[in-house]
Amino acid sequence: MNPTKFASVAGLLAMSVITSDLAADPVVRLIIDAASPGHAVSPMLHGVFFEDINYGADGGLYAELVQNRSFEHAEHLYAWGTVNREGEGTVTVESADPLNSNNPHYVRLAVQNPGKGFGVANYGFGGIVVRADENYLFSVRARSDAAFKGALRARLEDETGRPLGEYTIEGLNGQWQKFEGVIKSSGSATHARLVVLATAPGRVDLDVVSLFPENTWKQRRNGLRADLVQMLTDLHPAFMRFPGGCIVEGMDLANRYRWKDTIGDIAERKQNWNRWQDAIGNQTAPQYYQTCGLGFFEYFQLCEDIGAAPLPILNCGMACQYESKQLVPIDQLDPFVQDALDLIEFANGPATSPWGARRAALGHPQPFNLKSLGVGNEQWGEDYFARYRVFQAALKAEHPEIQLVTSAGPGVDDGFWKLAWDKFRSGTPADIVDEHYYRPPQWFLENATRYDAQDREGPRIFAGEFAAHDGGQRRASLRAAIAEAAFITGLVRNSDLVVMSSYAPLFAKAGASQWAPDLIWFDNTRVYGTPSYYVQELFSRNRPDVVLPVSVEGAAVSLPPLPAASVATYGAPPLVPYAPQPLPAVFVAAGRDRRAGETVLFVANPYAEARAGIIELRGAARVATEARVSVLTSANPDDGNSFEAPTKVAPREELMPIAGPVFARTFPACSLTVLRLKTTE
Ligand code: AHR
C-alpha cells in the first residue's frame, strides 16, 4: 500500500493541534482503513514450542519430585544417598531379573541390622519442595527376599532431618509389586528429601520410586506443575509444538525421541538420555535424562487442557546433522513411517482401532483431533528431502486430511533454505514450511517486511522457532522483545501466508539451562515470563480476525549494518551480501476483532526515542469514546524480568479517552502498544 495515499486534511489538522506538546518527538501518522478489510488472520498464528531443553520437562513442567526415580542414569545412584541410622547394610545397583526390559536397573538394600532405619534418600531436582498440610502421592515398585519380615517406611524429611510425614509399606514378597500411598506433609520445606527405610533385616529391591504433589494441574495423576501450565494457559496458544526441537533428532539415532516409548505405565516407559546433556557453547548437564513421564498422551492432554491444537514433530530417519549425522537408509524407513501412521491412529483413530484402543485405555476414548504433523525437526539438504518424500507419499496416501510441516533448515536466506524453497517451487509437495530465525534484534526489524512481497502460490509458512538474540549474553531484554514485536506485526499482516509462529525455547530452569533466551524462567517454587513472553501474550490475546490496511507516514530510519557473522545461520553464509534496510518510523499491524466489534492496532517502536503519533481511523461508522490500551515498555531497553521483579517489564493497561476518528497517542521509546477501540463496520 502506498503510504502517502491516506494523507488527509483531518490528519494534518489534527497534527497541527497536537504537536505543540510533543514537539520534541518525531511525529508519525498511522492511517487505518477500516472500510477495506483484507485477508483473515490465521487463527493458528500464535502458538508455543515445547522442548525438553533447560530442564523444561523432567525437573520442570513434569511434576515428579524424585530425580532418577528408576536408577537409569549412567551414574545409577545420582541424586540418591545411603541413609544409615545406627544400622548395618549395603546399597547396590542390580540388574538381574529386573522389573521389565525397559527398566533394567534397580537398587538393592541388603540389611544386616536396620538400627533406627537403613535405606536410601532422594534429594529431588536440587531439593524437594513440600508445603504444610498438602498431600504427596508416593509410589514404588518393591520386592524382598524371604528373610525380610518387616515394613518399609517412605518418609518426607526436611533439610534438618525432621520428619514431615510417612507412609508404611507392608506385604513385600519375592514378586515385584506396586505400592502407593499418600503422605501429608506437616511442614513446609524447599530442600526436603524422600527417605525409604527398611525396618528389618533382609534384602529389599526398589524401583520407580516416585513422589508427586497431589496439587498438580487439574489434580491429574502423573501430572504437571500447575503454576507452569498456568503460564502457558495465559498465553492463549493456538497450538503446541512438541516434543522439540533437537531432542526429536537425537545426537544419534539411538538417542532419537520415540513416541511409543512414552505412553502407558511410567514403569514401562523407556528412559533416554537428553541430547541437551551436551549443550551448545554453554554449561553441560551430564545428569540430564528423559524419564518420558511427560509423554505423548500427556502432551495431547495438555494441548486439550490449554485449548491448543497439537503439533507433534517426529523423527524422519535422521539424527542431528550437526552431530552424528546418522541416516536411516531410504529402504529401511518403513518403521519410522509406521510410527507416524500409528501416531495419527493413536490421536484420531476410533477406540476400536489398535492404537485408538491404546488411547482409550489411557482414559481418553475421544480423539485428540490431530490436524498437523511435522516430518523431521530442523533438517536440511538432499538427505532430508529424499526421506521427506517417502513420508509425504505414505502419509498423504492414508491421511490426506493431515497437514504436514516440512523443514526449511536451521535458518533463512542461506543455501539450505534456498534448496528447500527450490524444491517446494519445483514439485516437492509441502503444506506448511517450518522456518527458524535466531538472530540479533536488528535482524527482526529489517525482516518485518520479508513476507510482504512473497508469492502466495506455494506452501504456507510456519515461523516455527524464533527469538531475538540480544548481544553475546543473549539477554531476555525489552530490546529483544520489541524487535520480536516489530517482526510479528509483519506476521500478522501476512498471516494469509505465515499461518503459524512460535518463540523458542519455551522454558528454562534457573541454574540448569543450556540455551538462552527463553520465554519462561522457573525454579522449584517460582516462575516469571520474560518481556518476550508478554509480547507473545499481547499478540495472542488481541489477535484480530481480519487484517485492516494501515499506513505509516514518518521519516524512515537507517541503522548501521549488523556484523556479517550475526546474520549467518550457525556459520552458514547468507546467500546474498547483507545490506541493512531502511526501517519504518514505527512497525504496525491492524485488524478487526469481529466478535468484540473492535479495531485492534499494534504499534512497535523499537527506537531510543518516543514517537508522537496521530492515529486516523477511516471508514468506521462510529468510534467509541475511549480505547483500551496495553503498553509494554520500561525505563531501559536492557531491562528484563527476574524472580525478584517478575513483572518489571509487563503490560500496563489503561483506558484512553478518544475525541473522534483522529486522535493522538505517543508511543514510548522501546515499546509495544496495543490499542483496542469499539467501532462499527
Ligand atoms: O530451540 C532450541 C533449538 O534450536 C531446537 O532444539 C532446535 O530445533 C534449534 O536448533
Residues whose N, C-alpha, C, O or C-beta is under 5 A from the ligand:
A	BS01	AHR	G245 C246 E378 A504 P505
